[in-house]
Amino acid sequence: MLFNSYIFLFLFLPLTLLGYYIIKKKKVQLWFLFLSSVFFYCYWSATYVFLLLFTVVLDFYIAKAIYYAQTQRHRKILLITSMSANLAILGFFKYYNFFADTLNSSVTALGGSSVLPALQLVLPIGISFYTFQSMSYVIDVYRKTSDAHAHLLEFAGYVTLFPHQISGPLVRHNQIVPQLESSSTYVFHADNFWKGCYFFIFGLSKKMLIADRIAAVVDPLVGNMASASNAEAWLAMVGYTMQLYFDFSGYSDMAVGMGLMMNIQFPANFQSPYKSKSITEFWQRWHISLSSWLRDYLYISLGGNREGKLKTYRNLLLTMAIRGLWHGANWTYVVWGVLHGGVLAVERFFKDRGWDLLKFKSLKWALTFLFVCVAWVFFRAPNFHEANLWLQKVFFLNADISWDIILIPAKHKDRFIAALVVACGAAFFMRNTWEIQFKPRFRNALLLALLFVICLSYMGEESPFLYFQF
């Protein structure tokens, strides 16, 4: 059930909100919200919903056992049990075929035969997000930075909550569970509902009026890069850079909006990342919820910056390599992560020595944005061959150089050019959705209504959000 589909917009969401507020008893409202979220997941897969519920029950009771455990050894055994179960499920469904193919290829290259069979596995949607959210709770209780929550229902509501269950934001239990426990959450607040409508419709517009319009040209170009000109290779690179941002930040805004409609506050996940003047700053602005999760539960666990400069650089590199692998079972994702980790380490090296080689902010921004665009090539390309072909054309290393920039507007859809221009203008110069004070005025209501109607005109062309695959 896509957020940008008729069934969601005109059936599921209105009925869920209506039921949520018509019911006046807090516990029944929470049960209603939980069951609605389970139904939302079942619409994708009734089979894999049991993995989601198993994760919820397992981690809730293990965290409670850790909280009451009398010895550190017992606590550690329980933590390892939770981590092993979660990572085993995630690893099997997401990475089994990847590692099986890698192992079989290595053995075959040495003259042997395949060791592991390939399995026809379907990746449970949202598994990377809900697994990390549930794991963070157990780790926090183990670290004694959080108490164990009293009731399973509130914790289950946090993990399964439908606005963020598929693609985030990757929220923490201590951000959401206290809100689900508070009686004020279940009382209608007009200001929150208005703000929620603003976030939701602006997010929907980002997805349908910008990201999907860009995708209509970028996806065919990437799929047939061998016949693309050098100009089209650049167009595909910059276009995908904008498509991914407006697609994913659009989803995050819609999730925030639906949370606000129910008086649940989600944190910001994007803060104008393409305005960044360094890669360090970029990761403080892009997918903030995942960045903070990896910092708190991976980077710090590896030692962070506490064990000397060389190990700090190593930890940055390892964290970003794992971040790449988190996105998917493909070595191109790992290379994308290593590229970013390498630059983060270099920037940290310069900072440690007080070096500032680039004095002009505009040059810092241009180099940062160019690097981000080039790295996205590995993120988007299906394999190294296609990534290499794409980058050869970007950097004019191919034999048949063709720069038909004059023909591009005529060759590609007008809506694409307009969407790309709007995307660049918004990403580089405008305030983001969190910075705009969108007050409840009549003209603003008309603008939201107009945007919503325009989005509806494209509703037959809806496409899944890009981060659904992760």
Residue, then its C-alpha position, 0 to 999 in steps of 0.5 A: m500500500l503506497f502512500n501515493s495511492y488511492i487506497f491509502l489516501f482515500l481509504f486507509l489513512p482517513l479511516t485510521l485517523l477517524g477511528y483513532y479520534i472517534i475512540k475515546k479510551k486511550k488503551v483502545q486507541l493504542w490497540f486500534l493504532f497497533l492493529s491498523s499498523v499490522f494491517f498496513y504491513c499485512y497488505w504488503s505481506a501477511t507472511y512476513v508480518f510474523l517476522l516483525l511481530f517476532t522481533v517485537v516480542l523477542d526484544f521486549y522480553i529480552a530487554k526486560a530480562i536484561y533490566y532485571a538480570q543480577t549479573q553482568r554475565h547474564r546481561k551479556i548473554l541476553l544481549i548476544t541472544s538478541m543481537s544474534a537473532n536479529l542479525a541472523i534474520l536480517g542477514f539471511f533474508k538480505y545477504y544470504n544470496f549475496f554471500a553465497d554468490t561471492l563464496n561460490s564465485s571464489v571457489t569456482a575461480l579456484g577450480g572448485s564447485s559451488v558450495l551454497p545453493a541460491l535461494q529464491l528469497v523475498l526481502p521482507i519490506g522494512i526489515s532493515f528499519y524495524t530491526f535496527q529500531s528494535m535492537s537499539y532498545v535492547i542495547d540502551v537497556y543493556r548500557k543502562t541509558s534507558d529503563a525497560h518499558a513497562h508494557l508490550l503494547e506501547f513498545a509494539g506500537y513504536v516498532t510497527l507504527f505505520p508511518h515509519q515502519i517501511s522506510g523510517p525515519l529510524v526513530r528511537h524508542n525513547q522518542i516515541v514510546p513516552q508519547l504513546e504512553s501519554s494521554s495527551t497524544y490521543v486528543f485531537h490538536a488542530d495545530n498539529f493536524w494542520k502542520g501534519c497536513y502541510f508536511f504530508i502534502f509537501g512530501l507527496s509533492k516532492k515525490m510525485l511532482i519532482a522525484d517521479r518526473i525526474a525518474a521518468v527520464v533518469d531510469p531509462l538513461v541509466g538502464n541504457m547507459a551504453s547508448a547515452s551521450n556524455a551530456e546525458a550521463w551528466l544529466a542522469m548523474v545530477g538527475y538521480t542525485m535530485q531524484l533520490y533526495f526528493d523521493f526519500s525526503g518526500y517519504s520522510d516528510m509524509a511520515v512526519g506529517m502522518g505522525l503529527m496528525m496523530n500528535i506523534q512527533f518524529p525527528a527531522n531526517f533531512q536538513s538541506p544536505y545539498k547545501s553542505k560544504s563538506i562530507t562531514e556536514f553532508w552526513q549531519r544533514w542526510h538521513i540524520s536518523l540513520s547517521s545518529w544510529l550508526r554513530d551511537y551503536l556502531y561507531i562508538s562501539l568500535g571505539g569512536n575517537r577514544e583510541g587515537k587518531l589512526k583508529t578514529y580514521r579506521n572506525l569512520l571507514l568501517t562505519m561507512a562501509i557497513r552503512g553501504l552494506w546496510h543499503g543492499a547486498n551489492w559490492t557497489y553499495v560497499v564501494w559507495g560507503v568506502l568512498h564516503g568513509g575515506v573522505l570523512a577520514v581525510e577531512r578528520f585528518f585535516k581537522d586534527r591538524g588545523w588545515d583548511l586548504l580551501k578558503f572559498k565556501s563556494l568552492k567547498w560546496a561545489l567540490t562536496f556536491l560533485f563528490v556526492c554526485v559521483a558517489w551516487v553513481f555507485f549507489r545507483a548502478p546495478n554493477f561495477h561495469e555499468a558504474n564504470l561505463w557511466l563514469q567514463k562518460v561523465f569524465f569524458l574518458n570514452a572513445d565516442i564523446s558526444w555533448d549534445i546539450i542543445l538537443i536534450p530539452a527537445k529529446h526529453k520530456d518538458r516536465f523532466i526539465a522543469a522538475l530538475v530545474v525546480a529540484c536544483g533551485a529548491a535543494f540549493f537555495m530554498r528553505n526545507t520543509w522544517e524551516i518554513q513556518f507554514k501557518p494555518r491561513f486561508r491562502n495556505a490551505l488553498l495552496l495545499a489543496l492545489l498541490f494535492v489536486i495536482c498530485l492526484s492528476y499523476m496518481g495513475e503513475e505512482s511508483p514505490f519509494l526508492y528506499f523501499q528496496f532497503 
